[in-house]
Amino acid sequence: MAFPNNSRFISEAMTRRPIRPGKSGLRQRLSKFVTAVGMIAVALFIVPSAFADDATSILEKADAIRFPRESFQVEVSITSATSSGDEFRKFRILSKGNENTIIQTVEPASERGQILLMKARDLWVFLPTVSQPVRLSLAQRLTGQVANGDLARANFSGDYTPRLLRTEKIDGIEHQVLELTAVDRGVTYARVVLWVRASTSAPSRAEFYSLSDKLLKTCIYDEYKTLGGKLRPTRLIMQDALKQGEQSVLEYSAMQLRELPDKIFTKEYLKKVE
């Protein structure tokens, strides 16, 4: 029986080319790699963008519940408990969008005639005894725990960039928690944390922080009633986070939608406002 020449078979085996995957296999591997990269891109960019859109939508809905989008007039009574005693103030607010607001002092009678005018983020106070309006800050205290911007700026949208932090339950009710970061230093607070009901976007509470991230005060949105044709919080409780027991209670009433011409939101027209 003849055996093959072993040296010849070994020589042929050593000179053969190694088996490599075909072009179709390479394309499949490349396709899987591209798909994986695409999924990472979705996770890094598209998903956070969707959350940002959700936060913006939630905030806009909460703003629409707090105040009308249309121009309006409303009365607000503020009772403040301070270390020096109780204070009472009553104001009439005329607002058009989030850029034009007039705040008239109604009570006490001794301060009647004082008017605050807000144009964009510029704020002036007109005093009957002073010939020229005086420039003020939105963050400056108006009365008790209430800053000028708490009444002058109707909405959070536009002043803050919202981010959805988490969801949590308050008294068994699911809430969405938003972090609002100021777009610049001209707004009332550097940062706000806002709790809104997940089912309705109605605001429940808020925390207000300073530029140094110190908690200044908290706010409870309470007593939802029909006001200006919509269910809104008519009672706000602002509590000082630094001085225990000091707080201001804001009660809104007599809200009505009203056409307000642009000309009344000028320094020259302040004396003519009715």
BABA-603900 format. One record per residue (C-alpha): residue number from 1; residue in three letters; x, y, z. Coordinates in steps of 0.2 Angstrom, whole numbers, plus 5000, padded with zeros to 4 digits. Layout:
// residues N
NUM,ALA,X,Y,Z
...
This chain:
// residues 274
1,MET,5000,5000,5000
2,ALA,5007,5017,4995
3,PHE,5007,5031,5007
4,PRO,5006,5050,5002
5,ASN,5022,5060,5002
6,ASN,5020,5069,5019
7,SER,5033,5082,5015
8,ARG,5023,5087,5000
9,PHE,5006,5089,5010
10,ILE,5015,5099,5024
11,SER,5022,5111,5011
12,GLU,5005,5114,5003
13,ALA,4997,5117,5020
14,MET,5010,5130,5025
15,THR,5008,5139,5008
16,ARG,4989,5141,5009
17,ARG,4981,5158,5013
18,PRO,4972,5159,5030
19,ILE,4953,5159,5029
20,ARG,4946,5177,5031
21,PRO,4928,5182,5033
22,GLY,4919,5187,5017
23,LYS,4914,5205,5013
24,SER,4896,5201,5019
25,GLY,4902,5196,5036
26,LEU,4912,5212,5038
27,ARG,4897,5222,5033
28,GLN,4887,5214,5046
29,ARG,4900,5218,5060
30,LEU,4901,5236,5054
31,SER,4882,5238,5054
32,LYS,4881,5232,5072
33,PHE,4895,5244,5077
34,VAL,4886,5259,5069
35,THR,4870,5253,5077
36,ALA,4878,5253,5094
37,VAL,4886,5270,5092
38,GLY,4869,5277,5086
39,MET,4860,5270,5102
40,ILE,4874,5278,5113
41,ALA,4870,5295,5104
42,VAL,4852,5293,5107
43,ALA,4855,5290,5126
44,LEU,4867,5305,5127
45,PHE,4858,5318,5117
46,ILE,4840,5314,5112
47,VAL,4834,5307,5128
48,PRO,4840,5323,5139
49,SER,4832,5334,5125
50,ALA,4816,5325,5127
51,PHE,4816,5328,5146
52,ALA,4820,5346,5143
53,ASP,4805,5348,5132
54,ASP,4794,5339,5145
55,ALA,4801,5351,5159
56,THR,4797,5366,5148
57,SER,4779,5360,5144
58,ILE,4776,5356,5163
59,LEU,4782,5373,5168
60,GLU,4771,5382,5155
61,LYS,4756,5373,5160
62,ALA,4759,5377,5179
63,ASP,4761,5396,5174
64,ALA,4745,5395,5164
65,ILE,4736,5389,5180
66,ARG,4744,5402,5191
67,PHE,4739,5417,5180
68,PRO,4731,5420,5163
69,ARG,4741,5421,5147
70,GLU,4730,5436,5142
71,SER,4731,5453,5150
72,PHE,4722,5454,5167
73,GLN,4718,5464,5183
74,VAL,4718,5456,5200
75,GLU,4718,5461,5218
76,VAL,4730,5454,5231
77,SER,4729,5456,5250
78,ILE,4745,5452,5259
79,THR,4746,5449,5278
80,SER,4763,5447,5285
81,ALA,4769,5441,5302
82,THR,4786,5449,5307
83,SER,4796,5451,5322
84,SER,4790,5469,5323
85,GLY,4772,5464,5322
86,ASP,4759,5461,5309
87,GLU,4758,5471,5292
88,PHE,4743,5472,5280
89,ARG,4745,5478,5262
90,LYS,4733,5478,5247
91,PHE,4738,5480,5229
92,ARG,4730,5480,5212
93,ILE,4740,5472,5198
94,LEU,4738,5476,5180
95,SER,4748,5463,5169
96,LYS,4751,5461,5151
97,GLY,4761,5446,5147
98,ASN,4777,5443,5157
99,GLU,4785,5460,5152
100,ASN,4773,5473,5157
101,THR,4766,5475,5175
102,ILE,4759,5489,5186
103,ILE,4756,5487,5204
104,GLN,4746,5500,5213
105,THR,4745,5502,5232
106,VAL,4727,5502,5238
107,GLU,4730,5500,5257
108,PRO,4736,5507,5269
109,ALA,4728,5524,5264
110,SER,4744,5533,5269
111,GLU,4753,5524,5255
112,ARG,4739,5525,5242
113,GLY,4746,5532,5225
114,GLN,4762,5523,5226
115,ILE,4764,5513,5209
116,LEU,4777,5500,5203
117,LEU,4780,5499,5185
118,MET,4789,5484,5177
119,LYS,4795,5484,5159
120,ALA,4804,5468,5154
121,ARG,4816,5466,5169
122,ASP,4817,5485,5173
123,LEU,4807,5491,5188
124,TRP,4803,5508,5194
125,VAL,4792,5515,5209
126,PHE,4783,5531,5207
127,LEU,4780,5540,5224
128,PRO,4768,5555,5224
129,THR,4780,5565,5234
130,VAL,4794,5562,5222
131,SER,4794,5570,5204
132,GLN,4804,5556,5196
133,PRO,4802,5537,5197
134,VAL,4815,5528,5207
135,ARG,4824,5512,5200
136,LEU,4821,5496,5210
137,SER,4827,5478,5210
138,LEU,4815,5463,5207
139,ALA,4823,5454,5222
140,GLN,4820,5469,5234
141,ARG,4808,5466,5248
142,LEU,4790,5474,5244
143,THR,4782,5469,5261
144,GLY,4785,5454,5273
145,GLN,4792,5439,5264
146,VAL,4786,5446,5247
147,ALA,4799,5453,5234
148,ASN,4794,5465,5221
149,GLY,4797,5451,5208
150,ASP,4784,5440,5217
151,LEU,4770,5452,5211
152,ALA,4778,5460,5196
153,ARG,4783,5444,5186
154,ALA,4768,5433,5183
155,ASN,4777,5418,5176
156,PHE,4792,5408,5178
157,SER,4794,5404,5160
158,GLY,4807,5414,5151
159,ASP,4815,5419,5167
160,TYR,4821,5402,5171
161,THR,4828,5386,5162
162,PRO,4818,5371,5169
163,ARG,4824,5353,5172
164,LEU,4814,5339,5178
165,LEU,4823,5332,5194
166,ARG,4812,5318,5199
167,THR,4794,5312,5204
168,GLU,4789,5310,5222
169,LYS,4773,5309,5232
170,ILE,4766,5322,5244
171,ASP,4751,5316,5254
172,GLY,4749,5302,5242
173,ILE,4748,5312,5227
174,GLU,4761,5310,5213
175,HIS,4771,5326,5210
176,GLN,4784,5331,5197
177,VAL,4799,5341,5204
178,LEU,4807,5354,5193
179,GLU,4823,5364,5196
180,LEU,4822,5381,5188
181,THR,4839,5390,5185
182,ALA,4839,5409,5182
183,VAL,4843,5414,5164
184,ASP,4853,5429,5171
185,ARG,4855,5439,5187
186,GLY,4841,5451,5183
187,VAL,4827,5439,5189
188,THR,4820,5438,5206
189,TYR,4829,5422,5212
190,ALA,4844,5412,5207
191,ARG,4836,5396,5208
192,VAL,4818,5389,5211
193,VAL,4813,5371,5215
194,LEU,4794,5369,5210
195,TRP,4783,5354,5214
196,VAL,4768,5352,5203
197,ARG,4754,5338,5202
198,ALA,4759,5325,5189
199,SER,4741,5324,5184
200,THR,4737,5342,5181
201,SER,4753,5352,5182
202,ALA,4745,5363,5196
203,PRO,4759,5370,5207
204,SER,4759,5364,5225
205,ARG,4774,5371,5233
206,ALA,4791,5380,5229
207,GLU,4808,5384,5237
208,PHE,4817,5400,5232
209,TYR,4836,5401,5233
210,SER,4849,5415,5233
211,LEU,4864,5417,5222
212,SER,4874,5408,5235
213,ASP,4862,5394,5235
214,LYS,4855,5398,5252
215,LEU,4836,5393,5254
216,LEU,4827,5410,5257
217,LYS,4809,5405,5258
218,THR,4796,5392,5254
219,CYS,4779,5394,5246
220,ILE,4763,5384,5248
221,TYR,4750,5386,5234
222,ASP,4733,5383,5242
223,GLU,4714,5386,5241
224,TYR,4711,5382,5223
225,LYS,4696,5391,5217
226,THR,4689,5398,5201
227,LEU,4697,5414,5197
228,GLY,4697,5423,5180
229,GLY,4688,5408,5173
230,LYS,4700,5395,5178
231,LEU,4704,5384,5194
232,ARG,4719,5393,5202
233,PRO,4728,5394,5219
234,THR,4720,5409,5227
235,ARG,4730,5408,5243
236,LEU,4749,5408,5244
237,ILE,4759,5406,5260
238,MET,4777,5412,5260
239,GLN,4788,5407,5274
240,ASP,4805,5414,5279
241,ALA,4818,5400,5279
242,LEU,4830,5410,5290
243,LYS,4818,5417,5303
244,GLN,4806,5404,5310
245,GLY,4788,5410,5312
246,GLU,4789,5424,5300
247,GLN,4778,5423,5285
248,SER,4767,5432,5272
249,VAL,4750,5426,5266
250,LEU,4744,5432,5249
251,GLU,4726,5431,5245
252,TYR,4720,5434,5226
253,SER,4703,5440,5222
254,ALA,4692,5449,5209
255,MET,4703,5443,5194
256,GLN,4696,5449,5177
257,LEU,4703,5448,5159
258,ARG,4705,5466,5153
259,GLU,4712,5474,5138
260,LEU,4727,5485,5143
261,PRO,4735,5497,5130
262,ASP,4754,5497,5129
263,LYS,4754,5516,5132
264,ILE,4749,5514,5151
265,PHE,4765,5504,5154
266,THR,4776,5519,5153
267,LYS,4784,5531,5166
268,GLU,4776,5546,5158
269,TYR,4758,5538,5160
270,LEU,4760,5532,5178
271,LYS,4750,5547,5185
272,LYS,4736,5543,5174
273,VAL,4733,5525,5178
274,GLU,4716,5521,5185
